[in-house]
Amino acid sequence: MNRPIRPARHLSQPPVHAPNAALLIDFDNVTLGIQKDLTKELRTLLNSDIIKGKVAVQRAYADWRRYPQYIVSLSESSIDLIFAPAFGSTKKNATDIRLAIDAIELVFTRPEIGTFILLSGDSDFSTMVIKLKEYGKYVIGVGIRESASDLLIQNCDEYYSYNDLAGLTKEVDPPSIQRDPWELAGQAVAQMARNGDVMRSDRLKQVMQQIDPNFDERNAGFNRFSKFVLEAGQRGVVTVTKLDNGQFEVSPGTVAAAPVAALPPAPRPRDGEARESREGRESRDDGGRGRRGRRGGRGRGD
């Protein structure tokens, strides 16, 4: 018996496949400010609008001997419990180091993961966040409003308050001084040249964001960084060369190479002024010789 063929659905636009995400929980930091049911809050987080795509990795890091009451509930929520035993005086750092190492390892072992969601407000993770962004990853931070580090908030692509995940609100970045983007580009390309770095435009953006995490080419009016680079080349901030593969090679430009403006050359005299100047010098020279001759003649006559 032939089954009826159902008509295909017509989509108004093709589906967007968001990159997979990794959820990494600094449990020592999280439990400091969570008074409600933790598993309920995590479910709210995973169902919230800030999660784009599939969460392929869910890990919570702690010395679980200290939190036995959470082991069953977290395991039932499909969260892998990573045991980071704490010894000596650096008990908290054991968890931080293990989480940071695993995050960088995921960059290479799970390249399909494009978004990292970090549940922590600890400034110690700022360097890790910068490194993840260097590898092209998108980093979302979730922390406690009262204790979250300003440095971590600035370095994350997005940062949300953990106080009430049911009503996630975007955390406002602390006020910061906006640097001139062209000056920043000149400083970054000069630093790359000194360090023998790869002189490509994508690397230029990474170095610029290392120097100033607030840099975004959209704030300068460009929707793509390649357009920003071409404008920087027009301004002389960098020298831009398009390679055969379509990428841009960059090097220090004329403006960046000369931070102190050179003095303009002295204006050349016009032809009439030059002749007049030469005639004046000749007449002065002749007058001087005549006066010396007259003084000499009087001396011989005497």
C-alpha positions as a Markdown table, in Angstrom:
| # | Residue | x | y | z |
|---|---|---|---|---|
| 1 | Met | 0.0 | 0.0 | 0.0 |
| 2 | Asn | 1.4 | 3.3 | -1.0 |
| 3 | Arg | 1.5 | 5.9 | 1.6 |
| 4 | Pro | 0.3 | 9.4 | 0.8 |
| 5 | Ile | 3.1 | 11.9 | 0.2 |
| 6 | Arg | 2.8 | 14.8 | 2.5 |
| 7 | Pro | 3.7 | 18.2 | 1.0 |
| 8 | Ala | 7.0 | 19.6 | 2.1 |
| 9 | Arg | 6.9 | 22.5 | 4.5 |
| 10 | His | 8.0 | 25.8 | 3.0 |
| 11 | Leu | 10.3 | 27.7 | 5.3 |
| 12 | Ser | 10.4 | 31.4 | 5.2 |
| 13 | Gln | 14.2 | 31.3 | 5.7 |
| 14 | Pro | 16.7 | 28.4 | 6.0 |
| 15 | Pro | 17.3 | 27.1 | 9.5 |
| 16 | Val | 20.3 | 28.6 | 11.3 |
| 17 | His | 22.6 | 26.0 | 12.8 |
| 18 | Ala | 24.2 | 27.7 | 15.8 |
| 19 | Pro | 27.5 | 26.3 | 17.0 |
| 20 | Asn | 27.6 | 23.9 | 19.9 |
| 21 | Ala | 28.3 | 25.3 | 23.4 |
| 22 | Ala | 30.2 | 24.2 | 26.4 |
| 23 | Leu | 28.9 | 25.0 | 29.9 |
| 24 | Leu | 31.7 | 25.2 | 32.5 |
| 25 | Ile | 30.8 | 25.8 | 36.1 |
| 26 | Asp | 33.2 | 27.1 | 38.8 |
| 27 | Phe | 31.1 | 25.5 | 41.5 |
| 28 | Asp | 33.1 | 27.0 | 44.4 |
| 29 | Asn | 32.2 | 30.5 | 43.1 |
| 30 | Val | 28.6 | 29.6 | 42.2 |
| 31 | Thr | 27.6 | 28.2 | 45.6 |
| 32 | Leu | 28.8 | 31.4 | 47.4 |
| 33 | Gly | 25.7 | 33.3 | 46.3 |
| 34 | Ile | 23.1 | 30.7 | 45.4 |
| 35 | Gln | 20.4 | 30.1 | 48.0 |
| 36 | Lys | 17.7 | 28.6 | 45.8 |
| 37 | Asp | 17.5 | 25.1 | 44.2 |
| 38 | Leu | 20.6 | 25.0 | 42.1 |
| 39 | Thr | 19.4 | 22.4 | 39.6 |
| 40 | Lys | 16.2 | 24.4 | 39.0 |
| 41 | Glu | 18.3 | 27.5 | 38.3 |
| 42 | Leu | 20.6 | 25.6 | 35.9 |
| 43 | Arg | 17.6 | 24.3 | 34.0 |
| 44 | Thr | 16.3 | 27.8 | 33.7 |
| 45 | Leu | 19.7 | 28.9 | 32.3 |
| 46 | Leu | 19.9 | 26.1 | 29.8 |
| 47 | Asn | 16.4 | 27.0 | 28.5 |
| 48 | Ser | 17.1 | 30.7 | 28.4 |
| 49 | Asp | 17.6 | 32.8 | 25.3 |
| 50 | Ile | 21.3 | 33.3 | 25.9 |
| 51 | Ile | 21.9 | 29.7 | 25.0 |
| 52 | Lys | 22.4 | 29.6 | 21.2 |
| 53 | Gly | 22.6 | 26.0 | 19.8 |
| 54 | Lys | 23.2 | 22.7 | 21.6 |
| 55 | Val | 25.0 | 22.5 | 24.9 |
| 56 | Ala | 27.3 | 19.6 | 24.0 |
| 57 | Val | 29.5 | 19.7 | 27.2 |
| 58 | Gln | 28.2 | 20.4 | 30.7 |
| 59 | Arg | 30.8 | 20.2 | 33.5 |
| 60 | Ala | 31.0 | 21.4 | 37.1 |
| 61 | Tyr | 34.3 | 21.7 | 38.9 |
| 62 | Ala | 34.8 | 21.3 | 42.6 |
| 63 | Asp | 36.2 | 19.3 | 45.4 |
| 64 | Trp | 33.0 | 17.3 | 45.7 |
| 65 | Arg | 33.9 | 16.0 | 49.2 |
| 66 | Arg | 32.8 | 19.5 | 50.3 |
| 67 | Tyr | 29.4 | 19.4 | 48.4 |
| 68 | Pro | 27.9 | 15.9 | 48.8 |
| 69 | Gln | 24.4 | 17.3 | 49.0 |
| 70 | Tyr | 24.6 | 18.4 | 45.3 |
| 71 | Ile | 26.1 | 15.3 | 43.7 |
| 72 | Val | 22.9 | 13.4 | 43.0 |
| 73 | Ser | 20.8 | 16.4 | 41.7 |
| 74 | Leu | 23.6 | 17.6 | 39.4 |
| 75 | Ser | 24.2 | 14.1 | 38.0 |
| 76 | Glu | 20.5 | 13.8 | 37.3 |
| 77 | Ser | 20.8 | 17.0 | 35.3 |
| 78 | Ser | 23.4 | 15.4 | 33.0 |
| 79 | Ile | 26.2 | 17.5 | 34.4 |
| 80 | Asp | 29.6 | 15.9 | 34.5 |
| 81 | Leu | 31.1 | 16.4 | 38.0 |
| 82 | Ile | 34.9 | 17.0 | 37.6 |
| 83 | Phe | 36.7 | 16.2 | 40.8 |
| 84 | Ala | 39.4 | 18.7 | 41.6 |
| 85 | Pro | 40.8 | 17.7 | 45.0 |
| 86 | Ala | 42.1 | 20.7 | 47.0 |
| 87 | Phe | 45.3 | 20.4 | 49.0 |
| 88 | Gly | 47.4 | 22.8 | 51.0 |
| 89 | Ser | 46.7 | 26.6 | 51.1 |
| 90 | Thr | 45.7 | 26.9 | 47.4 |
| 91 | Lys | 42.4 | 25.0 | 47.7 |
| 92 | Lys | 40.4 | 27.3 | 45.5 |
| 93 | Asn | 43.1 | 27.5 | 42.7 |
| 94 | Ala | 42.9 | 23.8 | 42.2 |
| 95 | Thr | 39.4 | 24.1 | 40.7 |
| 96 | Asp | 40.3 | 27.2 | 38.6 |
| 97 | Ile | 43.4 | 25.6 | 37.1 |
| 98 | Arg | 41.6 | 22.4 | 36.1 |
| 99 | Leu | 38.7 | 24.3 | 34.6 |
| 100 | Ala | 41.0 | 26.6 | 32.6 |
| 101 | Ile | 43.1 | 23.6 | 31.2 |
| 102 | Asp | 39.9 | 21.7 | 30.2 |
| 103 | Ala | 38.6 | 24.8 | 28.4 |
| 104 | Ile | 41.7 | 25.2 | 26.3 |
| 105 | Glu | 41.8 | 21.5 | 25.6 |
| 106 | Leu | 38.2 | 21.6 | 24.3 |
| 107 | Val | 39.3 | 24.2 | 21.7 |
| 108 | Phe | 41.4 | 21.5 | 20.0 |
| 109 | Thr | 39.5 | 18.3 | 20.8 |
| 110 | Arg | 36.0 | 19.6 | 20.2 |
| 111 | Pro | 36.4 | 22.2 | 17.3 |
| 112 | Glu | 32.6 | 22.1 | 16.8 |
| 113 | Ile | 32.2 | 24.0 | 20.1 |
| 114 | Gly | 31.9 | 27.7 | 19.2 |
| 115 | Thr | 30.5 | 29.1 | 22.5 |
| 116 | Phe | 31.8 | 28.8 | 26.0 |
| 117 | Ile | 29.4 | 29.6 | 28.9 |
| 118 | Leu | 31.3 | 30.3 | 32.1 |
| 119 | Leu | 29.5 | 30.3 | 35.4 |
| 120 | Ser | 31.8 | 32.3 | 37.6 |
| 121 | Gly | 32.6 | 35.9 | 38.6 |
| 122 | Asp | 36.3 | 35.2 | 39.4 |
| 123 | Ser | 38.8 | 37.6 | 37.8 |
| 124 | Asp | 41.3 | 34.7 | 37.6 |
| 125 | Phe | 39.5 | 33.5 | 34.5 |
| 126 | Ser | 40.1 | 36.7 | 32.5 |
| 127 | Thr | 43.2 | 35.4 | 30.9 |
| 128 | Met | 41.4 | 32.2 | 29.9 |
| 129 | Val | 38.6 | 34.2 | 28.3 |
| 130 | Ile | 41.0 | 36.3 | 26.3 |
| 131 | Lys | 42.7 | 33.1 | 25.0 |
| 132 | Leu | 39.4 | 31.5 | 24.0 |
| 133 | Lys | 38.5 | 34.7 | 22.1 |
| 134 | Glu | 41.9 | 34.5 | 20.3 |
| 135 | Tyr | 40.9 | 31.1 | 19.0 |
| 136 | Gly | 37.6 | 32.6 | 17.7 |
| 137 | Lys | 35.3 | 31.4 | 20.4 |
| 138 | Tyr | 32.4 | 33.3 | 21.8 |
| 139 | Val | 32.4 | 33.6 | 25.6 |
| 140 | Ile | 29.3 | 34.2 | 27.8 |
| 141 | Gly | 29.8 | 34.8 | 31.5 |
| 142 | Val | 27.2 | 34.4 | 34.2 |
| 143 | Gly | 28.1 | 35.6 | 37.7 |
| 144 | Ile | 27.0 | 37.2 | 41.0 |
| 145 | Arg | 26.2 | 40.9 | 40.5 |
| 146 | Glu | 27.7 | 41.9 | 43.9 |
| 147 | Ser | 31.0 | 40.1 | 43.5 |
| 148 | Ala | 31.6 | 39.7 | 39.8 |
| 149 | Ser | 35.0 | 41.0 | 38.6 |
| 150 | Asp | 34.8 | 44.1 | 36.4 |
| 151 | Leu | 37.8 | 42.7 | 34.4 |
| 152 | Leu | 35.9 | 39.5 | 33.7 |
| 153 | Ile | 32.8 | 41.4 | 32.6 |
| 154 | Gln | 34.8 | 43.4 | 30.2 |
| 155 | Asn | 36.6 | 40.5 | 28.6 |
| 156 | Cys | 33.5 | 38.3 | 28.1 |
| 157 | Asp | 31.5 | 38.9 | 24.9 |
| 158 | Glu | 28.3 | 38.9 | 27.0 |
| 159 | Tyr | 27.9 | 38.8 | 30.8 |
| 160 | Tyr | 24.7 | 38.2 | 32.8 |
| 161 | Ser | 23.6 | 38.4 | 36.4 |
| 162 | Tyr | 23.3 | 35.1 | 38.2 |
| 163 | Asn | 21.1 | 36.5 | 40.9 |
| 164 | Asp | 17.9 | 35.4 | 39.2 |
| 165 | Leu | 18.2 | 33.3 | 36.1 |
| 166 | Ala | 14.5 | 33.3 | 35.6 |
| 167 | Gly | 14.8 | 37.0 | 34.6 |
| 168 | Leu | 18.3 | 37.2 | 33.1 |
| 169 | Thr | 19.4 | 40.7 | 32.7 |
| 170 | Lys | 22.4 | 41.9 | 30.7 |
| 171 | Glu | 25.1 | 43.2 | 33.1 |
| 172 | Val | 26.1 | 46.7 | 32.1 |
| 173 | Asp | 29.9 | 47.0 | 31.5 |
| 174 | Pro | 31.6 | 49.5 | 33.9 |
| 175 | Pro | 32.4 | 52.8 | 32.2 |
| 176 | Ser | 35.6 | 52.7 | 30.3 |
| 177 | Ile | 37.7 | 55.1 | 28.2 |
| 178 | Gln | 37.2 | 54.4 | 24.5 |
| 179 | Arg | 40.6 | 54.5 | 22.8 |
| 180 | Asp | 41.1 | 55.9 | 19.3 |
| 181 | Pro | 40.8 | 52.8 | 17.1 |
| 182 | Trp | 43.4 | 54.0 | 14.6 |
| 183 | Glu | 45.9 | 54.7 | 17.3 |
| 184 | Leu | 45.1 | 51.2 | 18.7 |
| 185 | Ala | 45.7 | 49.6 | 15.3 |
| 186 | Gly | 49.0 | 51.3 | 14.9 |
| 187 | Gln | 50.1 | 50.2 | 18.4 |
| 188 | Ala | 49.0 | 46.6 | 17.7 |
| 189 | Val | 50.7 | 46.2 | 14.3 |
| 190 | Ala | 54.0 | 47.7 | 15.7 |
| 191 | Gln | 53.8 | 45.2 | 18.6 |
| 192 | Met | 53.3 | 42.4 | 16.1 |
| 193 | Ala | 56.3 | 43.4 | 14.1 |
| 194 | Arg | 58.5 | 43.7 | 17.1 |
| 195 | Asn | 57.5 | 40.2 | 18.3 |
| 196 | Gly | 57.9 | 38.5 | 14.9 |
| 197 | Asp | 54.2 | 37.7 | 14.9 |
| 198 | Val | 52.1 | 36.5 | 12.0 |
| 199 | Met | 51.3 | 39.7 | 10.1 |
| 200 | Arg | 47.7 | 38.9 | 9.1 |
| 201 | Ser | 44.6 | 41.0 | 9.5 |
| 202 | Asp | 42.8 | 38.4 | 11.7 |
| 203 | Arg | 45.8 | 38.3 | 14.0 |
| 204 | Leu | 45.8 | 42.1 | 14.1 |
| 205 | Lys | 42.2 | 42.1 | 15.5 |
| 206 | Gln | 43.2 | 39.6 | 18.2 |
| 207 | Val | 46.2 | 41.7 | 19.3 |
| 208 | Met | 44.0 | 44.9 | 19.3 |
| 209 | Gln | 41.5 | 43.1 | 21.6 |
| 210 | Gln | 44.3 | 42.0 | 23.9 |
| 211 | Ile | 45.4 | 45.6 | 24.3 |
| 212 | Asp | 41.9 | 46.9 | 24.6 |
| 213 | Pro | 39.1 | 44.3 | 25.3 |
| 214 | Asn | 36.5 | 47.0 | 24.5 |
| 215 | Phe | 37.6 | 47.3 | 20.8 |
| 216 | Asp | 34.8 | 46.6 | 18.3 |
| 217 | Glu | 35.1 | 47.7 | 14.7 |
| 218 | Arg | 31.3 | 48.4 | 14.7 |
| 219 | Asn | 31.9 | 51.3 | 17.1 |
| 220 | Ala | 34.1 | 52.9 | 14.4 |
| 221 | Gly | 31.3 | 52.5 | 11.8 |
| 222 | Phe | 32.4 | 49.2 | 10.1 |
| 223 | Asn | 30.3 | 46.1 | 10.0 |
| 224 | Arg | 33.4 | 44.0 | 9.0 |
| 225 | Phe | 36.9 | 44.1 | 10.3 |
| 226 | Ser | 38.3 | 43.8 | 6.8 |
| 227 | Lys | 36.7 | 47.1 | 5.9 |
| 228 | Phe | 38.3 | 48.6 | 9.0 |
| 229 | Val | 41.7 | 47.3 | 7.9 |
| 230 | Leu | 41.3 | 48.8 | 4.5 |
| 231 | Glu | 40.4 | 52.2 | 6.0 |
| 232 | Ala | 43.4 | 51.9 | 8.3 |
| 233 | Gly | 45.5 | 51.4 | 5.2 |
| 234 | Gln | 44.0 | 54.5 | 3.6 |
| 235 | Arg | 44.9 | 56.5 | 6.7 |
| 236 | Gly | 48.5 | 55.2 | 6.7 |
| 237 | Val | 48.1 | 53.6 | 10.0 |
| 238 | Val | 49.0 | 50.2 | 8.5 |
| 239 | Thr | 50.3 | 49.0 | 5.2 |
| 240 | Val | 47.8 | 46.5 | 3.7 |
| 241 | Thr | 48.6 | 43.9 | 1.0 |
| 242 | Lys | 46.0 | 41.5 | -0.4 |
| 243 | Leu | 47.3 | 38.0 | -0.7 |
| 244 | Asp | 46.3 | 35.4 | -3.4 |
| 245 | Asn | 44.1 | 33.6 | -0.9 |
| 246 | Gly | 42.1 | 36.7 | -0.3 |
| 247 | Gln | 43.5 | 37.4 | 3.2 |
| 248 | Phe | 45.2 | 40.7 | 4.1 |
| 249 | Glu | 48.8 | 41.0 | 5.1 |
| 250 | Val | 49.6 | 44.0 | 7.4 |
| 251 | Ser | 52.7 | 45.8 | 8.4 |
| 252 | Pro | 53.4 | 49.1 | 10.2 |
| 253 | Gly | 52.3 | 52.1 | 8.2 |
| 254 | Thr | 53.8 | 55.5 | 7.7 |
| 255 | Val | 51.8 | 57.1 | 10.5 |
| 256 | Ala | 52.5 | 54.3 | 13.0 |
| 257 | Ala | 56.1 | 54.3 | 12.2 |
| 258 | Ala | 56.6 | 58.0 | 12.9 |
| 259 | Pro | 54.8 | 58.9 | 16.1 |
| 260 | Val | 56.6 | 62.2 | 16.3 |
| 261 | Ala | 55.8 | 64.3 | 13.3 |
| 262 | Ala | 58.8 | 65.3 | 11.3 |
| 263 | Leu | 59.5 | 69.0 | 10.8 |
| 264 | Pro | 58.5 | 70.3 | 7.3 |
| 265 | Pro | 61.5 | 71.2 | 5.0 |
| 266 | Ala | 62.4 | 74.9 | 4.9 |
| 267 | Pro | 60.7 | 76.7 | 1.9 |
| 268 | Arg | 62.9 | 77.2 | -1.1 |
| 269 | Pro | 63.4 | 80.8 | -2.2 |
| 270 | Arg | 62.0 | 81.9 | -5.5 |
| 271 | Asp | 64.3 | 82.7 | -8.4 |
| 272 | Gly | 64.2 | 86.4 | -7.9 |
| 273 | Glu | 64.8 | 86.2 | -4.2 |
| 274 | Ala | 67.7 | 83.8 | -4.9 |
| 275 | Arg | 69.4 | 86.2 | -7.4 |
| 276 | Glu | 68.9 | 89.1 | -5.1 |
| 277 | Ser | 70.4 | 87.1 | -2.2 |
| 278 | Arg | 73.4 | 86.1 | -4.3 |
| 279 | Glu | 74.0 | 89.7 | -5.5 |
| 280 | Gly | 73.7 | 91.0 | -2.0 |
| 281 | Arg | 76.4 | 88.5 | -0.8 |
| 282 | Glu | 78.7 | 89.4 | -3.7 |
| 283 | Ser | 78.3 | 93.1 | -3.1 |
| 284 | Arg | 79.1 | 92.6 | 0.6 |
| 285 | Asp | 82.1 | 90.5 | -0.3 |
| 286 | Asp | 83.4 | 93.1 | -2.8 |
| 287 | Gly | 82.8 | 95.9 | -0.3 |
| 288 | Gly | 84.8 | 94.1 | 2.3 |
| 289 | Arg | 87.7 | 93.4 | -0.1 |
| 290 | Gly | 87.6 | 97.1 | -1.2 |
| 291 | Arg | 87.7 | 98.3 | 2.4 |
| 292 | Arg | 90.5 | 95.9 | 3.2 |
| 293 | Gly | 92.4 | 97.1 | 0.1 |
| 294 | Arg | 92.0 | 100.8 | 0.9 |
| 295 | Arg | 93.2 | 100.2 | 4.4 |
| 296 | Gly | 96.1 | 98.3 | 3.0 |
| 297 | Gly | 96.9 | 101.1 | 0.4 |
| 298 | Arg | 97.0 | 103.7 | 3.0 |
| 299 | Gly | 99.4 | 101.7 | 5.0 |
| 300 | Arg | 101.7 | 101.2 | 2.0 |
| 301 | Gly | 101.5 | 104.9 | 1.1 |
| 302 | Asp | 102.4 | 106.0 | 4.6 |
